[in-house]
Amino acid sequence: MLRTNDLVLISYIEALLADSEIQTFVLDGHTSVIEGSLGVLPRRIMVADDHEVRARVILSAAEIETGPYG
């Protein structure tokens, strides 16, 4: 869905999608910690393929740019 270093944005997206019963997967969180917790490495927010379109609509309505990651 998207990549970001913003932990608040990640939490917001997780909450938005959870309200619509869409499970999110945050990737690279542990890698960021291993690299020194500097927040340099962006974390990726993913959803299952069958929820992608609906998730993009929800994030677009919330004015969150998702980008071409998928």
N, C-alpha and C positions, 0 to 999 in steps of 0.2 A: 504494500500500500504506500508506505513512505518511509523516509529515513530522517531522523532528527536526533539532536543532542538534548533537546528540551524535555526534561523529565516531567514537567507540569503538563506539557502538550500530550505526552504519551499517556499520562493518567487520564486526561480529559477525553482523549480518543477511546481509550479502553472503556470509560464510563458511558460515553455516547453509544458505542457499539453494543455494550452489554445490555443497555436499555432496550435494544432491538433484538436481543438474544443472539448476537453474533459474537462468537468467541475470538479473541485476538491472541496472537503469539508474538511476544517481543523477543527478537533475536539479537544477539551480540551484547546483551547486558552483562554477561559474565566476562566477556572479552574486554569490555570497557573497564571493569574492575581490575582485571589482571594487568592491564596496561598502566595502572597507577591511579585510577579513579579521577582522571583529569577531565573526563567528558569529551575527549578529543575524538574518539571513535563514535560515529552515529549508530544509534540503535534502529533496527528495522521492525516495523509493525506489519504483521502479516495476518491474513484471514484465509479461511478455506476457500478454494476456487468457487464453490457453489454459492458463496456469500459475497464475492468480490463486487459485483455490480451494485447490490443493495448497499454495501458498505461505502462504496464510492459516492453514491447518491446522498447518503446520510452525511458524510464528511463534506461534500460539496455544499449541502444546505447549511452546514455550520461554518462555511467559508474557510475550510481547511484544504490547502493545496496538497494533492496526493502524489502527483508525479507518475512517471511511467515505470515504476518498480513493480514487478510482479512475477 
